[in-house]
Amino acid sequence: MIRLWQKRIKSLLLMPFFLSFAYYVQAFAQVSNQSPVHALTLQGAPKYGPKFTHFDYVNPNAPKGGSVNMAATGTFDSFNPYIVKGTSSGVVAYETLMVSSKDESFSQYGLIAESVELSPNRDWIIFNLRPEARWHDGQPITAADVVFSFNLLKEKGKNLYRTYYADVIKAEMIDQKKVRFLFANGDNLELPLIIGQLPILPKHYWESRDFTQPTLDVPLGSGPYKIVSFDPGRSVTIARVKDYWGQNLPVNRGQNNFDQITYRYYRDSTVMFEAFKAGEYDWRQENIARQWATGYEFPAVRDGRVVKRRVDHQRPMGLQALIYNIRRPFFQDPRVREALVYLFDFEWMNKTLFWNQYQRSLSYFNNSEMAARGLPSSEEMTILNPLRGQVPDRVFTQEFKLPVTDGSGNMRSQTRQALELLKQAGYEVQQGIMVQQKTGQPLSFEILLYDQSFERIVTPFAENLKKIGIRVTIRTIDIGQYQKRLDNFDFDMIQHIFAQTDSPGNEQRDFWGSTNAQVPGSLNLIGIQDPAIDQLIELVIRAPNRQSLIHHVRALDRVLLAHHFVIPEWYANFYNIAYWDIFGYPAVAPKYDIGFSTWWVDPKKAEQLNRRGR
């Protein structure tokens, strides 16, 4: 289907119709022979057998029809989300070889691919394409398209593709409907499923176009929706394809139910919320705790025309944090980075700003069994011991903890500890300004934002720093400029989310790997270049089974935390959603997603709401 590309700034596109892209979807196959199979899975057998008709979290008889208005923050100047240049609309026309179910940790089922064959040594995989798979112009999707897509993304796409597909030697066409991927070795266990998430682009469309440049040409796709109109930078409308080739596949049944969806782009989150209250769009996920607690007292909520719901989930939450750009000289000393952690008063913020809705982040893998806990286990010590002298000593002897305040705003103890760490790093306060003793250079930096609503979060932190002479400026710019500055690592500190899944793997290279630290557009925003971390990443990627993966990820987590590369913020294991009461949805919700793609417009509710008015 047409999917919403989730940009690396996770909260830029606050839309439900997104599917996390390949580097957010990990798994590994446990197929032991070359016999064609319908699914690949993390461990054991897939939940759904070869003859399954639909996922459990859908209504297979969901009615089709209706129009829905959605919202996004920002603007756009391109329909190509796979390159660094331009600001993508977030609307993508391309399908993948396989798709993940939303109620399993990581299992994938055939979409464009009807079945797969995996070698016993895991050094190649074959995808058998569905004979009925078609582009919107009627031409068949072939193995040539698959090979073309792989080579194009790896050669001309964002850096993450080169990182993610680093262990793929090549893709080769066996015949029109069969394609094989050769791997460097068989110990990158998630690689078969990573390739299953490869977006397939039409060769006959792109081979005569410049893939490296932004474009507002409507792309030729293959999914259940296609773009029918757009207003550059302001809106995109997609319509359901009536003769979509895959509409009756088990992985699609009960989904893609709206006849038309219009995405409207708002440059300001406050304006966007007011637009929702006025009925300009139909569904929103609320990410501002104060607004959720106090902002939904408008008439449509009180009389039931707008529904306000909390939806619990089991989705791994990764890490939201203020991150340091350690390419900057003043953030290269870990004592400076740790000192600033003491001046971030989460308890006061949670009580005063967030109505105590959040939990403090204590891991790069929050809400997951991958998160490090307590002291290292014996299994973790076996992994970490060879790295003694290369990683902070505290990794072996201390449980990672963050400073905790009483929530009153009184931070005397934390301030003293911060000052002591800064003194050890060679800083002192002179005439009310924190300066480096040797150079006399003031300690000052900029926090870069893309949304004014974040200012209320970082302003109290900046005020705490100001009290000890650290100069902080807060600068909010539009999303397009923000993305360009991130792509070129042109920032001191930002607020960012490192999204994780339940099976971390190859994407860790792009997050923390040395080879990506200086590559424009990579996700190594922090600028980490550490051989020990590189070793741990490769061990994670090559973990032979689930339990081993858990131990290796926890070891990596401990080392990342010990370096104080970030100031951890918070997370929640639920979604806050609000919507105008026109929808129906399945009785069972997926564990790892909101599941909005399974909703439908209820004609009776829509008619009733229209009579009552918005």
C-alpha angles and dihedrals in degrees: 000000000000103000134196108245108229103221120213087261092075098199097046094091107044094187130128097216093078129117116198108248126244098283091055091050114071134167141132132228125242098194112136102195144029096260111126112259132187097223146026120214144190096239138345118354125336116258093237119059129217093273099047115137102199143346117275093239096062134077101234089201096049110148119247122225145065135091126260131195118211134180139226134184117241134010139274143222101179145049092205110093095171100077134065095235120086134012110278122225089222091236111119126184100196131101129207133234091251138008133217124239114235097222099056129068091242125338125141130204132195121277112152086002114068094194142349137221120206123195118240089244092046090234094124141020130199124209117203108207124220111256091221096054109122141175117235090260090060098253116132123254105241141184087258089064090051094050091044092051094050094049094043095051094044094047102036107013130090119303092257090074093057089048096044096046095038092118094049110099096192148319118240134188114233095178137330093290103027127073130176130205117203118210129207089237140338101255098084090088099182094050096095090058092043089058088047087063093055110130110232116223126192111257094201090056102043103036091077095044134074104252093188095067130076113253139186092197106125105253123235106242141174105214137101093274136046133187111262101171143356143180107215111253093356114062146356126198123199127187131204113257106238095206097038107164096222102043094113098045114121091241091057104037112117093015137094091040103156118094092210137011125190120195115204119198122220123189093203125051092211091055089047092055092048088051090055091051089052091053097249090134133020113221136032141171110222115221100170111086096200091052091049090051099044111008101070098072095104121125098260091060093046094052095042101251088117118046120211116200141171114214118194119214142178096222118139106248104203114200134313111191150138101263130206122225097222090191083082110088094226091059097047094087109081090209090064091049092049092047092059090052088066091059095056105094104201095167092056091046094048092051098039104033107021105037089237092290098132141071122220115255111241099166145037085238104048121178090021138101085238091074115109114246132192116328121343115283120233089261091052091047089055088056096043102041095078087057097057109136091024098069129045112283091231089071089075101041111027135061110229111253135167124220113268125207131193091247093245095110091248105130103165096127093045091047091053091052091048091051091050092052091048090050089053088052091054101262130130138171114255118181090340095311126107107231138173105253096218098047104021088229112153117237103240135142145164129249107212119208137174099200127053091215088071091061092080088058099050097036095075089048091050090049091054090052092047090058090066095042101265111138115220127178122194116212125185118194135169119280096252093055090042093055092048091052091049092049089056096038089241099155142082101213133357138174108247144164122223101201117211137185133212091266110046115195140119095015089067087075090061093044100048110359119127094226090062099046094095100029111111112239096021122132093236087103093154092059098234116180106170124142092207092054089047089055092050091050092054091048090053091051092050099042104140098216144006097271092048090050091054092052093047094047091049090052090051090047092054093052094047091049093048092058093057093223090158144025102238115226124182148290141200129213093216141061123235109211135173129187143168107260100255099103140097122196139181121277091237120058121205117254097230106036144036088245098216091152087070095055125099140193111263105217094208093050092046091050092047092049091049090053092050093044131225 
